[in-house]
Amino acid sequence: MTDSTCESTATAPYQLPQRPINVAILGAGRIAQKMATTLNLMARNETYRAYAKLYAIASRDQKRADEFAAQYGIPVAYGSYAQMLDDPEVDLVYIATPHSLHAEQAIACMEAGKHVLVEKAFTVNAGQAQRVIEVSQQTGKLCAEAIWTRYMPSRAMIRQLVEDGTIGDVCAISANLSYPTTHKQRIIDPKLAGGALLDVGVYPLNFIDMAIGGGSGRDIARMETAMIPYKTGVDAQSTTTLFYDDGVMAVSTCSLLAVSDRDGAIWGTNGYLMCRNVNNVERIDVYSKDHVLTRSIPVPAQLTGYEYEVAACASAIAAGQTECPDMPHADTLRMMRLLDHIRERWGLRYPCE
């Protein structure tokens, strides 16, 4: 049975800035294209047009920047990152470059007076993340991690079902995300901090953290993890089991070789939740202890899903905050330390480290 009443369970409206913030996209790859599409859709949407507008694209190549700007109707195109840093009209920079460049670029942007929204994985390791966050605090500039699932309405919907006892006491969680992506050089290159973990593995781990209520006093007591390497040396696929101090067990699986169902499951004493697609939850199915589907809850319609993180940043900037409540610095650091711990167990280090 479908519960259509939950379509209104979206997050409360964000605080509006005095004017739409000017967003510059740093990098002109596939993720940058999705953000450009999102910002253009926001500009045509009555709810979101007041938050942000697409102002500029920055690439290391002027021709590529011009082509990107022409494709997405962007007013300003920079042929170097330095030109963007010198433009006082830029409010927020969306960093859409490989992981290995995030820390350096985020710091440069904030020191130039820009707020930053940094695509996941936030940095290569926790040490870099700590330095970036320290610069945010020193400059007073917003610094947020762009892991879109943290900002989506589905997050609050899942937590509500967990907290209201719909499935009883949570005992175990499972989440996976896998896509065949070895054809993408960025993904298989150790110099760019490639591999499944930092690209797709962050999503099942964040799903688990959100489902468990990470950061609320519940700690990981033990971890078991194993990885199969790709021929370039990055992690091709892995599984990680987390044992929490209250007895809950959670399993995260990721791969850059296989196609998976992408499901997230939360198992309780009275039933379980099946969250379809942990990378962008499309529907939450609630099952009784007898495996009967009792509710199928749709997630609110979205533009692309990126609009939530953009609106959250605009709201935080308007409030004079250096972090977004949906993904505060403490959560980013906790997750980066977990990623470090996992790679340490594997003996995997990147050349940039």
Phi, psi and omega in degrees: 000143183261133179257092184286346182294338182281358177294343179264009183275029178289163178296154179297153180304138177284158176295132181280137172287166179296330176212160176300132181285146178276121182254130172250136178261126179257113186107147185232036180269198185297317181292324176299322179296321179292322178293321178298317177300316180299311183296325176292321176294320178299321181296336180260005185252130184299326182285321191255348186297337183282350185272315188204159173219150181280115187254321188206159172233137179238127176225166176277359181229121185298321180298316179295320178297317180297318180295318178296315180297320179294321181295323186250009176066043183266130185297322188237135178231125180254138176268006175205155179291329180298322178298320178295317181297332182275353184272113182289349181280347181281124177265310186231133176251124173267115185268112186237041181255174177302154184309321187295344182259348189302311185298309181300316183288321178298316179297316180298319180296313182294321178292339176269005175092015180256146168280157183226143170239110190257121180301149177289158343297140188310311176214186179284323183210175184291328178299316176296318180300318180299317180295319179298315181294324177297321177293323176301315180292324180289322183270343183075018181263143177298137175221115185229147176271130183269065170258100197300331182295336178292336186258351187283150176302332181301330180300309181294326180295317179294315180298322180297317179295323178291313187285333182274006174080018182305322181247017181078210180277131179289131180247325184206155180223144176223140179208144179214153175207124182213137175219140173288107186228021181291347178283349181265117185301322180301324186286329186256002184266115178299328181295335179259016181058046180283186181117164183291322187300306184284342182268306181244336182296337179296333184288309176297325178294320177290325176301313179299315182298319179291319181294324184276346184077045182305146181085002182254027178100351178271125185245155174279119182272330183203152180220138172236134183209150178212150186220146170251123183280155170274166185296339178277349179106347177282168178284127180270317176202153185203164172224140180226128177248126180251131177248115183274160187291348178259009176098354178286139178243139181222136182240127178243133180229140177212157181201146171254013179251324191253166168258127180243172179282345175068015185281151169243131181237137176238116187255129181236180182286340182241006181159194181205159177250137171246116182257112187279109178081091181294344179281342177186084189305123183263331185198146177243116178260128181254124181244144176281177179293346177263014178066028176266129177289113183262333178209144171234108191258116179284152176267143181307144177299147182228165175286297172223343186104339179280343185298331182294317181290325178294313179297323178296320178293315179300320179294316180295321178297317179299328181272000179074025182267154177259000179213159177266133179303331180291330178215075181293165182302324180298322179290318177300314180295320180298317180290322178295323177294325177294317177299318177299316182298318179297312181294327177298320178297325181281340187077029183257118174233147179267153179305326182288352178267000000 
